[in-house]
């Protein structure tokens, strides 16, 4: 994207920002750093000044624009609803065009082009998590035709801490009698990381491949345990006649239809709304209804929840670009969780699970962190 395109696409939006400051107490990056350039209104001011020719792209601007988590909390608190996240991601595209971007992003692009995943592993190892399911024939979950495709995502496929998420989701789907398959090594990254790097133009091949696989399987639905995969497919993929579900939505339907029947669990939990599932995709009630369907479970809300939920620190590629900033935001999240005095925190995102659990371990906090799929599987066993 060049400056003329940015001006055409963003000027009317950025001009809506009246610098009131209501975004400040809701932006985790601003709360962590306390700098105007870290605030949504500060980034909006930078964008407007560049468009109007009062500023030029620079390494300082690059640092500000690439420190945004993309969580969208600013827009949720904004009276004119300025879409700062969209503005920031367009800015990143312009900065990439100027050669001003974190060069670690080039590695991600290479991984996706060569291996089709974010971790540079052999893509056939996407199915490795299936070994955790016990005595099951190899390839039993990879059928040529099925009603439902379970799209696992890169993080849950390759990061050991998150691999229990697809294991539990697959177990639940099997227990509920759902006709589903996973794509294994034929699943490619959804392309979401390329949006955060300012290179969405490089997503086309990934998207075309995944869409082709859905058509070959003849699936009527695709279910995701990853909110970012779900959000990306909902926003950018063109799949007429195919329904897309996040796992929390499918779990909710299963409970309603009596396909799964949770047993009593005497536990107090708090629920963390993932940014791409809640605020950015509008899925708030389904995961809560699933939790409330577990007899004996008490749900205590976080101080910031639903539309104003605080990001865990794992969004916007910030963990890759600025791990110290990501850690600062995660610490704030840990304190908010601790304030509820709940027995555990439950979420519906593999990245949130990784970020919160990893930071708790490093801070030597004895915190139980579970994905919704793990808690539900425990409740039905």
C-alpha positions in Angstrom: 0.0 0.0 0.0 1.3 3.5 -0.9 0.6 6.8 0.7 -2.1 7.7 -1.9 -3.9 4.5 -1.1 -3.6 5.1 2.6 -5.0 8.6 2.2 -7.9 7.4 0.2 -8.8 4.5 2.5 -7.9 6.0 5.9 -8.3 9.8 6.0 -12.0 10.0 6.7 -11.7 7.4 9.4 -8.6 8.9 11.2 -10.2 12.4 11.0 -13.0 11.1 13.3 -10.5 10.9 16.2 -11.1 14.0 18.4 -8.2 13.1 20.8 -10.6 12.9 23.8 -8.5 10.2 25.5 -11.3 7.7 26.3 -9.1 5.1 24.6 -6.2 5.6 27.0 -7.4 3.5 30.1 -8.5 0.7 27.7 -5.3 0.3 25.7 -3.0 -2.3 27.4 0.1 -1.0 25.5 -0.5 2.5 26.7 -1.1 1.3 30.3 2.2 -0.6 30.1 4.4 2.1 28.5 2.6 5.3 29.4 3.7 7.1 26.2 1.5 9.1 23.8 3.0 7.3 20.8 1.7 4.0 22.4 -1.8 5.3 22.7 -4.5 4.8 20.1 -5.0 8.6 19.8 -1.3 9.0 19.4 -1.1 6.4 16.6 -4.1 8.1 15.0 -2.4 11.5 15.2 0.7 9.9 13.6 -1.3 8.4 10.7 -3.1 11.7 10.1 0.2 13.7 10.1 1.7 11.3 7.6 -1.3 11.5 5.3 -1.3 15.3 5.5 2.4 15.5 4.8 3.4 16.9 8.2 5.4 13.7 9.1 7.4 11.2 7.1 7.6 7.5 7.8 10.6 6.8 10.1 12.1 4.2 12.4 10.3 5.9 15.4 7.0 5.6 13.7 7.7 2.0 12.8 8.3 1.2 16.5 5.0 2.9 17.5 2.9 1.2 14.7 4.3 -2.3 15.2 3.8 -2.2 19.0 0.0 -2.3 18.7 -1.6 -5.6 19.8 -4.5 -5.2 17.4 -6.9 -6.0 20.2 -9.5 -3.4 19.3 -10.2 -2.3 22.8 -9.7 1.3 21.8 -12.6 1.2 19.3 -14.8 -0.4 22.0 -14.3 2.6 24.2 -14.4 5.2 21.5 -17.5 7.3 21.0 -17.1 7.9 17.2 -15.8 4.3 17.0 -12.6 5.1 15.2 -11.2 1.8 13.8 -7.7 2.3 15.0 -6.7 -1.3 14.5 -7.6 -1.2 10.8 -5.7 2.1 10.5 -2.6 0.7 12.2 -2.6 -2.4 10.0 -2.8 -0.2 6.9 0.1 1.8 8.3 2.0 -1.4 8.6 1.5 -2.1 4.9 2.8 1.3 4.0 5.8 0.9 6.3 6.6 -2.5 4.6 6.6 -0.7 1.3 9.2 1.8 2.7 11.3 -1.1 4.1 10.5 0.0 7.7 9.3 -3.1 9.5 10.7 -5.6 12.0 12.9 -7.8 9.8 12.0 -10.9 11.8 8.8 -10.8 9.8 10.8 -11.9 6.7 11.4 -15.2 8.5 7.7 -15.7 9.1 7.0 -15.0 5.4 9.7 -17.5 4.4 8.3 -20.2 6.8 4.8 -19.7 5.4 5.9 -19.8 1.8 8.2 -22.9 2.2 6.6 -24.9 5.1 3.1 -23.4 5.2 3.3 -22.9 9.0 4.7 -20.3 11.4 7.2 -22.6 13.2 9.3 -23.8 10.2 8.5 -27.4 10.9 7.8 -30.1 8.4 4.1 -29.5 7.7 3.4 -33.2 7.9 4.0 -32.9 11.6 0.8 -31.0 12.0 -0.8 -34.4 12.9 1.7 -35.1 15.7 -0.8 -34.2 18.4 -2.9 -37.2 17.4 -0.4 -39.4 19.1 -1.6 -38.0 22.4 -5.1 -39.6 21.9 -4.0 -43.1 22.8 -4.7 -46.3 20.9 -6.0 -45.0 17.6 -5.0 -46.2 14.2 -2.7 -43.8 12.3 -4.8 -41.4 10.1 -8.1 -42.4 11.8 -9.0 -38.7 12.1 -8.0 -37.9 8.5 -10.9 -39.0 6.3 -11.3 -38.1 2.6 -14.9 -37.0 3.0 -16.7 -35.6 6.1 -19.5 -33.2 7.0 -17.1 -31.1 9.3 -13.5 -30.1 9.0 -11.7 -29.4 12.2 -9.1 -26.7 11.3 -6.5 -27.0 14.0 -4.2 -24.0 13.3 -0.5 -23.6 13.6 0.0 -22.9 17.3 -2.1 -25.8 18.5 -0.5 -28.1 15.9 3.1 -27.3 16.7 3.4 -25.9 20.2 3.4 -28.6 22.9 1.7 -26.5 25.5 -1.3 -26.0 23.2 -1.5 -29.5 21.6 -4.0 -30.7 24.3 -6.6 -28.3 22.7 -7.0 -30.3 19.5 -6.7 -33.5 21.4 -9.7 -32.5 23.7 -11.7 -31.1 20.8 -11.3 -34.2 18.7 -12.3 -36.4 21.7 -15.4 -34.3 22.3 -16.4 -34.4 18.6 -15.9 -38.2 18.6 -17.9 -38.6 21.8 -20.7 -36.5 20.3 -20.8 -38.6 17.1 -19.8 -35.7 14.8 -18.7 -36.8 11.3 -15.5 -34.8 11.1 -12.0 -34.9 9.7 -8.7 -33.0 10.1 -6.5 -32.1 7.2 -3.2 -33.0 8.8 -0.3 -32.0 6.6 -2.7 -30.7 4.0 -3.8 -27.9 6.4 -1.9 -24.7 5.7 -1.7 -21.6 7.9 -4.8 -19.4 7.5 -2.6 -16.4 6.7 -3.4 -14.3 9.8 0.2 -13.7 10.8 0.7 -11.9 7.4 -2.0 -9.3 8.3 0.0 -8.4 11.5 3.2 -8.1 9.5 1.7 -5.7 7.1 1.9 -8.2 4.2 -1.7 -9.4 3.6 -1.0 -9.5 -0.2 1.0 -12.7 0.5 -2.0 -14.6 1.8 -3.6 -15.6 -1.5 -1.8 -18.9 -2.0 -2.6 -20.1 1.6 -6.3 -19.1 1.3 -6.7 -20.8 -2.1 -5.2 -24.0 -0.9 -7.4 -24.2 2.2 -10.5 -23.4 0.3 -9.7 -26.1 -2.2 -9.3 -28.7 0.6 -12.8 -27.8 2.0 -14.2 -28.3 -1.5 -12.4 -31.7 -1.9 -13.7 -33.0 1.5 -17.2 -31.8 0.7 -17.5 -30.3 4.2 -20.6 -28.4 5.1 -18.9 -26.8 8.1 -15.5 -25.8 9.4 -14.8 -25.5 13.1 -11.8 -23.7 14.7 -10.3 -23.8 18.1 -8.2 -20.8 17.1 -10.1 -17.4 17.3 -7.6 -15.8 14.8 -8.1 -18.5 12.3 -11.9 -18.2 12.8 -11.8 -14.4 12.5 -9.6 -14.6 9.3 -11.8 -17.1 7.6 -15.0 -15.2 8.5 -13.6 -11.9 7.3 -11.6 -12.9 4.2 -12.4 -16.4 2.9 -15.1 -16.9 0.4 -16.9 -20.1 1.1 -20.6 -19.9 0.0 -22.7 -22.6 1.6 -20.1 -23.5 4.2 -20.8 -22.6 7.9 -17.9 -21.5 10.1 -17.9 -22.1 13.8 -15.6 -21.4 16.6 -15.3 -24.4 19.0 -17.2 -22.5 21.7 -20.1 -22.1 19.4 -20.1 -25.8 18.4 -19.8 -26.9 22.0 -22.8 -24.7 22.9 -24.8 -26.4 20.1 -23.8 -29.8 21.4 -24.9 -29.0 24.9 -28.2 -27.6 23.6 -28.8 -30.7 21.5 -27.9 -33.0 24.3 -25.0 -34.5 22.4 -22.7 -33.9 25.4 -23.9 -33.8 29.0 -21.5 -32.2 31.5 -21.3 -33.7 35.0 -21.0 -31.7 38.2 -17.7 -29.8 38.8 -17.4 -27.7 42.0 -15.1 -25.1 40.8 -14.9 -21.3 40.6 -13.6 -20.0 37.3 -13.1 -16.7 35.5 -13.3 -16.4 31.8 -10.9 -14.4 29.6 -12.4 -13.2 26.3 -9.9 -13.6 23.5 -9.7 -10.4 21.4 -10.3 -12.1 18.0 -13.2 -14.2 19.3 -15.0 -11.7 21.5 -14.5 -8.1 20.5 -13.4 -8.7 16.9 -15.9 -11.5 16.1 -18.7 -10.9 18.5 -18.7 -14.3 20.2 -19.3 -13.6 23.9 -22.2 -15.6 25.2 -21.6 -19.1 23.8 -18.5 -19.9 25.9 -20.2 -18.5 29.0 -23.3 -20.6 28.3 -21.1 -23.7 28.0 -19.5 -22.9 31.4 -22.9 -22.3 33.0 -24.1 -25.6 31.7 -21.6 -27.4 33.9 -23.4 -28.1 37.2 -21.7 -26.8 40.3 -19.4 -24.4 38.3 -19.4 -20.7 39.5 -18.4 -18.1 36.9 -16.8 -14.9 38.2 -16.2 -12.2 35.6 -13.0 -10.3 35.2 -13.0 -6.6 35.9 -12.6 -6.0 32.1 -14.7 -8.5 30.2 -16.6 -8.9 26.9 -16.2 -5.8 24.8 -13.7 -4.2 27.2 -11.7 -7.4 27.8 -7.9 -6.8 28.3 -5.7 -8.5 25.8 -3.4 -11.2 27.2 -0.4 -9.7 25.4 -0.1 -12.3 22.7 -1.8 -10.3 19.8 -0.6 -8.3 16.9 2.7 -10.1 16.5 4.0 -8.0 19.4 5.3 -11.2 21.2 7.6 -11.7 18.2 8.6 -8.0 17.8 8.7 -6.8 21.4 8.6 -9.7 23.9 9.2 -7.4 26.9 6.1 -5.4 26.0 4.1 -8.6 25.6 5.3 -9.7 29.0 4.3 -6.4 30.6 0.8 -6.7 29.3 0.6 -10.4 30.4 1.6 -9.4 33.9 -1.4 -6.9 34.1 -3.6 -9.7 32.9 -2.3 -12.0 35.6 -3.1 -9.4 38.3 -6.6 -9.0 37.0 -7.1 -12.7 37.1 -5.7 -12.9 40.6 -8.1 -10.2 41.8 -11.1 -12.5 41.0 -9.8 -15.2 43.5 -11.1 -17.8 41.0 -9.7 -21.4 41.1 -8.7 -21.1 37.4 -8.9 -19.0 34.3 -10.6 -20.5 31.3 -10.3 -19.1 27.7 -11.0 -20.2 24.2 -7.7 -19.4 22.4 -4.5 -21.4 22.1 -2.4 -18.2 22.1 -4.1 -16.8 25.2 -3.4 -20.2 26.9 0.2 -20.0 26.0 0.7 -16.4 26.9 -1.0 -16.5 30.3 0.3 -19.9 31.4 3.9 -19.1 30.3 3.9 -15.7 32.1 2.4 -17.3 35.2 5.1 -19.9 35.3 7.9 -17.4 34.8 6.4 -15.2 37.5 6.2 -18.3 39.7 2.4 -18.0 40.2 0.4 -21.1 40.9 -2.3 -20.4 38.3 -4.5 -23.0 36.7 -5.1 -22.1 33.0 -7.4 -24.1 30.8 -8.9 -23.9 27.4 -12.7 -24.3 27.3 -12.2 -27.6 25.4 -10.1 -29.1 28.2 -12.7 -28.1 30.9 -15.6 -29.5 28.9 -13.8 -32.8 28.2 -13.1 -33.2 31.9 -16.8 -32.4 32.7 -18.1 -35.1 30.3 -15.7 -37.8 31.3 
